[in-house]
Amino acid sequence: MDTQKEIEFIALYEPVHNQLSKFCRAISGNPEDGKDLLQDTVLNSLEGFHRIKDKTVFKTYLFSVAGNLQKMKRRRLKFKAEFNETEINQIMDFGQDQESLTDFKIVYEKILSLPERMSEALILYHISDLSLVEIQKIQGGSISGVKLRLKRGREKLLSLLNTKKQMKVAVMLLTL
């Protein structure tokens, strides 16, 4: 790849790095796998960058690559997420409240247990702060389909929770 393309890639990548990093951490389930996924995403995206004709779709291209890489990994390894306090604090700051950390861990596990597209939509919208249009470009389908996945995902998530505290944590996460 020539230097000009690399400079263009970096210029487009830097503004979305934090959102993509949060997304990779959230869908992978732990910090190490999140970093690996982010690196694989950047590498694959850089290698395929010359194929992108319309650079306005670069952000959705990155998130699609990350999602597809994670889906391939899950299929291959039957991935089961592991959690730790540091990772949870990177996603959401609870300070030193151990009970809230535990409740968030449960809520997070429940999000990952939802159907894949529903879980991915919730993470993209509520954790990575992507718009409905961006999620639609990543997942395909229509805007109303994305809205429906978000609505059903929230409803299903709340139905899976056992305590008022867990519901409170879920509502807090889903309204950030």
Buried (B, 14 or more C-beta within 10 A) or exposed (E): EEEEEEEBBEEBBEEBEEBBBBBBBBBBBBBEBBBBBBEBBBEBBBEEBEEBEEEEBBBBBBBBBBBEBBBEBBEEEEBEBEBEEEBBBBBBEBEEEEEBBBBBBBBBEBBBEBEEBBBBBBBBBBBBEBEBEBBBBBBEEEEEBBBBBBEBBBEBBBEBBEEEBBBBBBBBBBEE
